[in-house]
Structures are given as structure tokens and as C-alpha cells.
């Protein structure tokens, strides 16, 4: 089927709409127009701007989509890729709206995209493009601490976010909250510790919580806990790498890792750190000592395992391969890795799919913490760290006096240490992911919903409806 003849039913955005419509069956009767408002993208800004690359002028295609204004600012990353298109950016913006609602982050969903390949463009020219893109957003009032706050996404990172912040500050001088115009910044520019690993750590917390539920594990024929569970991770980017590391540290066995060029397998387990070192030295994960190469990376999805974590691309599990999936749990670390058709098949097979709109919300959760830090102009832990250490010291002295026994120096250091910024960030993320999981599970059980995805959408829609009603827009 040609792209011109591609029907709406085939688009990424339509998959989200299908899931939304399915969830509305479990929502109490409500004005249809309100549901249409929640589902629709509020603003789509498509732009073309010229940038001088070498001796030639190149016209850059870029986007910023604000899906929902039920809460402000809007929030979402900026993707740098030749595959960027309006449908993809609209879909990712919609997912952001629902993610934020599920994990109680007070943002509307947004997303951005610049249609370039950052691997083939010099750093100097990426900077030119990023700064010009930022100026275009400023012209149309599509960026600001209380309007729309971008973040990193595929192809972008701290470097690009620092350019966005600098451009914003230079064009809007005197803005006291300018640091909060973008998140994912370097620590030296108001970034927060723990942001890099946030999405992968959120994936870990979500799956770990599922594996703690005895009832759910019994239904899958698995033991409670992560220890000894066989895990396959597709994609070793920022999300996949950190998720793999945390699963490995928790005692899970990483039996396979998949990348674009292929996959590696070892039933006894792979050491993630050693695989990454091998990747840096050779440019590929293939031929890792002690592992078996799998040329077709998609075949790695079909290997025997307990937990499958697709953390790369959308639609990698579809109606043509879903019935060959052997995993009992699928954690959607990527956006939209399972199609609606595949979802139906996996549900009938008894597979638990932990949906993307909950599971990969760790990134936006910690971005929220960074935004709050920037608005407060105080780093986390600055006010309470020394106080906590002093209180703990006094308690230890009392305990030693009562017990008439000295506590070992190393143990004393552990007890006395006050919370650091990263401790507070990770604690907040852990609490958010655990709370979100149980809210979804409770709705699933109480409403008789067949899967977690539909329950997650129900939770998100109910929260957004509640926001609109509190605003008084829809009585």
C-alpha cells in the first residue's frame, strides 16, 4: 500500500484513538463533545525555516504539537529524526497527555520534532537548527515555563536542551523562571540528578511492582519477585540500557539483548556492562563472547523468556508475530511497540502487557521534578539534608547510650547520611510508579476490564475530565 493511499486505520495516531474509544465504554455517560475535545490535538504547529549549511541554504521541516491544554504548561520531548512526521508527533503528544494524567504530573501533553539526521550533520549545524527552531517556537508562543516545556527525546539530549535554554534567555531577557522553559538540561544549567536513567528506572519500578503481586504471578505460573526471571530487552538506547542494568542488579537474568544489527542470546545470562563495553569497542553487540548471534533482530522477540521489554520502536509486535511471542509479561518501554491487533491476540494468550502510557512515564515524572526545582530556585536536599543528618546523629547517640554499645563506623555513616538530590528524585519516582500501577490495577479489577492498557486509558480520561470540570469549562 502506498503512503498516499494509506488509510487512517493504519496510522500511529489512529491506534491511540482506538484505545481511547475502547476505554470510553467504561466511563460513566458524559457529553460526547468533551470526549472529542480530550481526544483531539489542540494545536499543531508545522514549520519550515531556512538554515545555512556550509555554502547552501537548507529548508528544515519541524513540528510542535500541543495535544491538550487541560493543564498548563504542556510538556513533551523534541525528536531529531528523518522519520519525523505530523502523525507521529501528534501521537506522541497524545501519549504524553495520558501519561501525565496517570502519574499525577500537572502538564498537558506536547511533542516536538525536527526532520534531520543528527548523525550526518555537524555539531555546529545541529546547534544552528536547534536555536532557529527555538526562535520559531518563541515567535508563536509555543515555549515558556508556563506555556510549553520541551525535553530531550530520540536524537536529542542535554546539549540540545542547553542551546534551547540559552536561546530562550537571550530572546526573552529578564525572565526570572527561564531555567524552567526546558528540562533535561545539564546539571550546571539547572538539570536534576537522575534524569538520564529516569525512564529506564521507571520501567524497572513498574515491572517490579507487577512481579510483587502474588495473584498476578500465580495466573502466569511464575514466582513472586524478579529474582531469576528471564528478561529480553530490545533496544540498548538510553531507556533500554538503564532498564537492563536495573533488572540485572535486581537478580533477573538478561538472556537476550537486541539492536538494529541483530541480537545476542545466552540462556545463562548476559552481563549488561560487558555488552556495552563490547559495543563501544566494536560498534556492535554481535559476536559478544559466550553469546549466540541472531541475525534477524525481530526473532529475538520470539525467544523463551518471562519478561519482554521492547524499548526501541513502535509496532514491533503486530498481528503477524504476536502469536509467536513466548513472554508472559511485556513491558512497553517504547512508545506504541504493540499494535491494537497484537494486543487482542496477546490478551487471549494470557500475556500481561504493561502499557506505555504508564510504564515509560518515568522520564516526564523526573522532568516535572526538574521543572519544580527550576521554579523554586532551590536544589533538592539543600534545606533538609543537614537537618536530617543532625537529627539522625542525636538519635544514634541516644541508642548508643541506651544499648551501651558503639555502632560500627561504616554503619554509622550510612545512618547519618541525609538525603541527596538523587535519593529524593528516585524516591519520588518510585512512589509515583508504584502508586500509578495500583490505581490502574484497581480500576481493572473493579470495572472488569480485560487488560491494563484499557484500564490505564480509563484512569487518564477520568482525571482529565475531572480537570475540565474543576475549570468550570464543562459544567
MIVEXMI-468149 format. One record per atom (N, C-alpha, C): x, y, z; residue in one letter. Coordinates in steps of 0.05 Angstrom, whole numbers, plus 5000, padded with zeros to 4 digits. Example, Ala and Ser with C-alpha at 12.3 -4.5 7.8 and 13.67 -1.06 7.14 Angstrom:
526448865156A524649105156A526449345156A525749555142S527349795143S525850015157S
end
This chain:
501749765000X500050005000X501850255000X501350434982X502950684980X502250865003X504051055009X503551245031X501151425024X500851484998X498651654991X495951524996X495851264993X493351114996X492951005024X494851065042X494750955069X492351065083X490650885093X488250965107X488751055135X486851195146X487051295174X487451065193X486250835187X486350605204X489250505208X491050575189X493750475191X495650665206X494750895213X496551095225X497051035255X499351135264X500151115292X498051255310X497151495301X495251655317X492651505319X491751365298X489251225299X489350995319X491650885324X491950665344X491250775372X492251025377X491651145403X488651205405X487451305383X484551365383X482951105388X483850875377X482450625381X482450555411X484750585423X485050515452X483350705469X483250965460X481651165474X478651085473X477751025448X474950955444X474150705460X475950515461X475450265476X475050335506X476650515516X476550585544X473950745551X472850895532X470551055538X468050885545X468150635537X465850455544X465650415574X467850465588X467950425617X467750685633X467250905618X466951165630X463951225634X463051325657X460251395660X459351585638X456751575631X455751745609X456652035613X457652155591X458652425592X458352555565X458252815564X457952965540X459952875519X458952795495X460652685474X462752895465X461953145465X463753355457X466153385474X465853325500X468153335519X470153115512X469052875506X470852655499X472352715473X471052845454X472352925429X474453135434X473953315453X475953515460X478453385472X478053195490X480253055503X481952905482X480552785463X481952615443X483452775422X482453015416X483653175394X486153325402X487853375382X490253545387X489353835385X490053985406X489154265407X490554445387X493154405384X494754575366X496954425353X497154455327X499354335311X500854555296X503354585303X504954795290X507054655272X506554675247X508454565227X509954795215X512654775215X514255005206X516354915186X517155105169X519455065151X521155315154X523755275160X525455515163X528155455150X529455665139X531955625126X534355645145X536355475140X538855475155X541155445136X543155605139X545455575121X547255355130X547455145113X549154915119X551454925099X553854985108X556055025090X555655265073X555655225047X555155445028X552355445017X550755255026X547955235016X545955295037X543555375029X541355425047X539555175046X539055065069X537354825071X534754895086X532454815076X529954865089X529354625107X528954685133X528554485153X525554465159X524554215159X521754165167X521654085197X519954215212X519754155241X516954195251X516454085275X513754095287X513854145317X511654255327X511054255355X508054225358X507254015372X504353955375X503653975405X501654125411X500454135438X497853985437X497853755449X495453585448X493253685466X493953765491X491853835510X492754075527X490754255531X491154495548X489554475574X488654225581X487054195606X488754275631X491454245628X493254345648X495554475633X496754685645X498954825632X501254835652X503754825643X504554825615X504154555601X504454555575X504554305560X507454195563X507753935559X510353805564X510853585545X513253575533X513953355515X516653405502X517953185495X520653205483X520753295454X523153335445X523653405416X525253185404X524153075383X525452845369X526952945344X529452855341X531152925318X531352675301X529952665279X530052425262X528852485234X529852345215X528852365187X526052245185X525252085205X522651955204X520452135217X521252365227X519252545239X517152625219X514652595228X512352685211X510052775230X508152905218X505953015235X504452805250X503852585238X502352365251X503852265276X506452225273X508052125295X508152325318X508552575312X508752785333X506052815347X503852815332X501252835344X500752595363X501552355354X501052125371X502652135397X505252205394X506952225418X505952445437X504852665426X503752875443X501252765458X499652615445X497252495458X498052305480X500052145475X501051955495X502052115520X503352345515X504352505537X502052605555X499852675542X497552775558X496552555577X496352315566X495252095583X497352005604X499952005597X502051935616X501952125640X501852375634X501952575655X499552545674X497152495662X494752455678X495052215697X496051995686X496251745701X498151775726X500351915722X502351935743X502052195759X499852335755X499252585771X501352795767X502252825742X504053045735X502353265722X502253505733X500353715723X501153855697X501453695676X502153805650X500053715629X499753875608X498453775584X500553645566X499653475548X501653335531X502453495507X505053475500X506153605476X508353435465X509253505441X511553365429X512653535407X515253515402X516453655380X518053475363X518753565339X520353405321X521753575300X524253515295X525753645274X526753435254X526053465229X526553255209X529453275199X531353175214X534153165207X535352905217X537652835206X539152605217X541552715232X541452725259X543652855273X546352705270X546252455260X548652305257X550252405232X548952535214X550252625189X550652925188X550053065209X550253355209X552353435231X553953635225X555953725245X554653845269X556153845291X555053955316X554354255312X556054395297X555554675292X552954725278X552254545259X549754585244X547354485260X547754285277X545554205295X544854425314X546954575323X546454795341X544955015326X545655075301X544255275286X541255205283X540754955276X538054865272X536454885298X537654795320X536354795346X535655075355X537555255352X537055535360X534955665343X534955605317X532955725299X530155605305X530055345311X527555215318X526455345344X528155405363X527255525388X526155805383X527455955366X526556225359X523856225346X523356015329X520755985316X518555925337X519255755357X517355695378X516655945394X518656105399X518256355415X516456545399X516856565373X515156745357X512156685359X511556425361X508756335362X507756275390X509456355410X508656305438X508256005444X510055835433X509955555437X512055445456X513255625472X515255545491X515255745514X515655645539X515655815562X515155655587X516055735611X515755595636X512855525642X510955705634X508155655640X506555595615X507855555592X506455525567X507055245555X509555185550X510254935537X513254885543X513854655555X516554605565X517654355551X519454395531X520654165517X522554005534X523453785523X525353605537X526753435515X528753275523X530153105503X528352875494X528952775471X527652535460X529652405442X528652225425X530452085407X532152275390X534752245392X536552415375X537352675389X536352735412X537052985426X537752915455X539053115468X539953065496X540553325510X542153315531X542853545547X543953775531X545653715511X546853925495X544754095481X542853955468X540854105453X539054265472X538454155496X536754295515X538154545526X540854535528X542354765538X542254985517X542354915491X542055115469X539255245469X537255075474X534555185475X534255385498X535255305522X535155485545X536655755539X539055735528X540655975522X539256155502X538056035481X536656195461X534156325473X532756175489X530356295503X531156525520X533256495536X534156705554X535056955539X536456915516X537357135501X535157295487X532957155479X530757285465X528657385485X528657285509X526757375529X528357445554X529957655554X531657725576X530057815601X531057755624X529757835648X527657635658X527157425644X525257215652X526457065676X525457125700X526557015724X526356705726X524356595712X523956305713X524956175686X526756305672X527656205646X528755915647X530055845670X531055565672X528955355668X526455425675X524255235673X522955225646X524155355626X523055345599X523555085585X525454925595X526154675583X527354495605X526854235602X528054045622X529953855607X531353695623X533453515611X536053665607X536453885621X538754055618X541153935633X543654025627X545953935643X545554035672X546853905691X546653985719X547554275723X549554365708X550654635710X548654845702X546554765687X544454955678X541754885690X541754785714X539154735728X538054465724X539554275712X538554005709X538353865736X537053635736X536653485761X538053215759X539253125781X540652865782X538552645779X539252445763X537452215760X535652235735X535952455719X534252485696X534952285674X537552235669X538352065647X537151785649X537251675673X536251395676X533351375684X531951605685X529251615696X527251435682X527251435655X525251275641X525850975645X528350895643X529050615647X528550525675X529050695695X528550635723X525550615728X524050785715X521150775718X520050515707X521150415684X520450155673X520949935693X523349945705X524049745725X522149755749X521549985760X519750005783X516949895776X515949955752X513349865744X513149555742X515149435728X515149145725X515649005752X517349125768X517949015794X515449005811X513749215810X511349225825X509349005816X509148965790X507448755779X508448485790X511048435790X512148185799X511948135829X511148335843X510648305872X507848215879X506048225858X503248155863X502947855860X502447715882X502247425883X500047325864X497747455865X495447365849X496147365819X497447585810X498147605782X500247415774X502247365791X504347175785X503346895784X501446825802X500246555801X498746515774X497346725764X495846695739X497746645716X500246725719X502246685697X504046445702X503646315725X505346085732X508146165739X508446405751X511146505758X511346545788X513746545798X514246605827X514146905831X513646985855X513647275862X516447375862X516847625852X519447755852X520847735825X522947895823X524547905798X526847705797X527647615820X530047445822X529747195805X531547155786X531546915769X529746925744X528247135742X526547155718X528147225693X527447095671X528947135646X527747375631X529547555624X528747805611X530047845584X528547935565X529548015538X529048315535X531048465526X530748745522X531548815493X529648945479X530149035452X530749335452X533049405443X533949685443X535749745466X538149835460X540149895481X540750195480X538750355475X539050645477X538950715507X538450965512X538351065540X536450905557X533950865547X531950725563X532650425566X533150295545X533750005546X536249945562X538350105559X540750055574X540250075605X538950285613X538550325642X536550115653X534550055637X532649845646X534149575650X535749505630X537349255631X539149255656X540349475662X542249495685X540749455711X538449585714X536949555739X535749275742X534849155720X533848875722X536148685730X538448725718X540748555724X541548575753X541548825764X542348875792X540248755811X537748725802X535648615819X535548305819X537348185803X537547895803X536147765779X534947915761X533847805737X536047715718X535447525701X537347425682X536847535654X538647705644X538247825617X539247615597X537347465585X538147255567X538647345538X537547575531X537947675503X537747985503X539448095485X539348385480X539248425450X537548595441X537148635412X537748925404X539048955381X539549215370X538949205340X539349425326X538649435298X540049225281X542649185287X544249005270X543748705276X542348645298X541848375305X541548345336X541648105345X541348055374X543347845384X543747845410X545547645422X543947495444X544547245447X543047075466X544846895482X544246875508X545646685525X543746605547X542846355547X540846275566X541746295596X544346305600X545346335627X545546625636X545146805617X545147095624X547447245612X546847505606X548847685595X549547905616X552047975618X552948195635X552648455619X550648615626X550048855611X552349045608X553849095629X556149275628X558249175609X558748915608X560748805590X559748825561X557148785557X556048815530X556349105520X555849295537X556149575529X559049635523X560949535538X563749565533X564549445506X563449215500X563949075474X562749245452X560449365456X559149535436X560849785430X561949905451X563650135447X566250065432X567349835438X569849755425X569549665397X567249535390X566949415363X564849555346X563149715359X560949855344X558549675340X558449445353X556249265350X556049075375X553648985381X553348795404X553948515394X553948465368X554348205356X557148095363X557347835364X559947695369X560947745398X559047805416X559747835444X560647555455X562947545468X563947285477X561947125494X561546875488X559746705503X556846715494X556246875474X553446905466X553046805437X550546755430X549846675404X548646905388X549646945364X548547165347X545847085335X544047275334X541447245320X541347465299X541447395274X541647595253X539147765250X536847645251X534347785249X533547885277X533848145282X533348245309X530448195319X528548185300X525748135308X525347865319X526947665311X526747395321X527347375351X528947575361X529547575389X527047615406X525047755395X522547795410X521047535415X521647335399X520147085400X521546865416X523746935429X525246745445X523846695472X524546465484X523446395510X524346595531X522446705546X523146885569X520746925586X521147055609X518847125626X517947405620X519847585616X519247875612X520547975587X519048105570X520048225545X519748525547X521948665542X521848955544X522649085517X520649145500X521249285475X521649585481X524149685477X524749965485X525850125462X525150045437X526250185414X524150325397X522750165381X520950275360X518050205365X516250345352X513450275353X512750045335X510549915341X509449705323X511249465318X513049395337X514849165332X513448905338X511248915354X509648675359X506948725346X506348565326X503948615309X502448355305X500348365289X498648125286X500147895273X502347945259X503747735245X505747585262X506547705285X508447565302X507447535331X505147655338X504247645366X503847365376X502747185359X502246905369X504846745373X507046855364X509646715369X511146825393X510047025406X511347135430X511046945453X513246885466X513246685488X513346815516X513847075516X513947215542X511247215556X511347215582X508847225598X508147505607X510147685606X509847965613X511248135591X509848335581X511048515562X510948795574X513248915578X513349195588X514049385566X512149565560X512549745537X514249985545X516849955543X518750165549X518750375526X518250275502X518050455479X515150555477X514750745459X512050845453X510750675432X508550555438X506950405419X508350165406X509850005421X511049765409X509149545402X506749545414X504749335409X502349455395X501649345372X499349455357X496749365370X494449495364X491949415376X491249125369X491749035344X491248765336X492848565352X495448635356X497148455372X496248455401X495248675411X494248695438X491948485443X490148475423X487948285425X488947995426X490947935409X492047655408X493447585434X495047775444X496547725469X494747695493X492547855493X490547825514X489347555516X488647445492X487547175491X489546955500X492147025496X494246835504X494846855534X493647055547X494147085576X496647245583X497747375563X500147545568X499247805582X500747895602X500248155614X501948365600X500648555588X502048775575X501849025593X504149115602X504249355619X504549595599X502549765596X502549955574X504450195576X505150295553X507050515551X506050775565X503450825564X502451075576X502751085606X503450855618X504150855646X507150795649X508150585636X510750465642X513050655635X512850805614X515150975607X514751265615X513051305636X512551575646X514751665666X516751505670X518851585689X520351835680X520751865654X522152105643X520652355649X518052365643X516552615648X516152665678X516152455694X515952495723X518352635734X520752555726X523152685735X523552955722X522552985697X522553255685X520853445701X518653345712X516953505730X518553595755X520153415766X521753485789X523753705781X524953675757X526853885748X525454155745X523054145733X521554395729X520954525756X520154365776X519554475802X522054595815X524354455811X526854555822X527554825810X527154845783X527855095770X525955325778X523455265783X521555475792X522055555821X522955365837X523455435866X526155565870X527955525850X530755635852X532355525875X531555285884X532955145905X533354855897X535754755900X536254475893X535154285915X534354045906X533153855925X535253775946X534453765971X536153685993X537653906007X537654145994X539254366006X538354446034X535754446037X534654546063X534454326084X533954076075X533453866095X535753676100X537753676083X539953476085X541453496112X542453736118X543953776143X542153736167X539653826166X537853786188X537453486194X536953326172X536553036175X539052906188X541352986179X543852876190X544152936219X543453186228X543653256256X541753106273X539253076263X537252916278X538052626281X539052516259X539952226259X542352196279X544052396279X546352386298X545452376327X543552546333X542452546361X541152286368X539652166349X538351916354X540351696359X542551696343X544651496346X545951516374X546351756383X547551796409X545751686431X543151726428X541251616447X541251316447X541251196423X541250906420X543850786432X546150916427X548650816438X548750826468X547551046479X547451076508X545650866521X543350816509X541450616520X542550336518X543750276495X544750006490X547549956501X548850186508X551650166518X553450016499X553050086474X554649956453X555050146430X557550156420X558250336399X557450216372X556250376354X555550276327X557950306310X558450106292X560750106275X560850356257X563250446251X563650696236X562150696209X562450476194X561150466167X558150476170X557050326189X554150326193X553250606202X554850736218X554151006228X553951196204X555851176186X555951356162X553351316146X552551066142X550051016127X547651136140X547451106167X545151206181X545051516182X547451636185X547651926189X547152076163X547751956140X547552096115X544752206109X544552466105X542052586097X541352536068X538952586059X538152526032X539452716012X540752595991X541852755969X539652805948X540252975929X538253035909X537452775894X539352615887X538652375871X536952175888X537452175915X535852005932X532952095932X532552355934X529852465934X528452425908X529952465886X528752425859X527952145855X529651955862X529051675858X526751585876X526751685900X524551615919X521851725908X521851965897X519452075886X518551915861X520451835845X519751675821X518651405829X519951275848X519051015857X516151025868X515651225885X512951255896X510851315874X511651475854X509851535832X509151295816X511151125809X510650895793X509050675808X509650645834X508150455850X505250535852X504750795858X502050905861X500550875835X501750945813X500450925787X499650645780X501450455786X500850175780X498350075794X498250145820X495950035836X493350185829X493450435820X491050565811X489950435786X491750365767X490950225743X489849955749X491249805766X490349535773X487649535787X487249735805X484649745819X482349805800X482849975780X480750035760X480149785744X482249645736X482049395720X480249195735X480749155761X479348955776X476449045782X476149295790X473449395798X471549425774X472649475750X470949525727X470749275709X472149065716X472048825699X473348865672X475449035671X476849095646X478848865640X479148795615X480748565608X483748605608X484648855605X487548895604X488349165617X490949185623X491949425636X491849675619X492149635593X492149865575X489450015576X487349865573X484649995574X484250125602X485049985623X484750095650X486350355653X488750365641X490450605642X489150835628X487950785605X486550995590X484151095605X482650905618X480350985635X481251175657X483451105670X484551265692X485251545681X486651555659X487551815647X485151985639X483151865626X480852015616X479252125640X478851965661X477452055684X478852295697X481452285699X482952505711X482752765694X482852725668X482652965650X479853085652X477852915652X475053005655X474753165681X475953055702X475853195728X477153465727X479353485712X480753745709X478953945695X477653865673X475854045658X473554135675X472453945691X470154015708X470954215729X473354185740X474354375761X474854645749X475554655723X475954915710X473355055705X471154895706X468555015701X467855055672X469554945654X469154985626X466754805616X466554565628X464454385620X462854315645X460754455651X459054405675X457754135674X
end
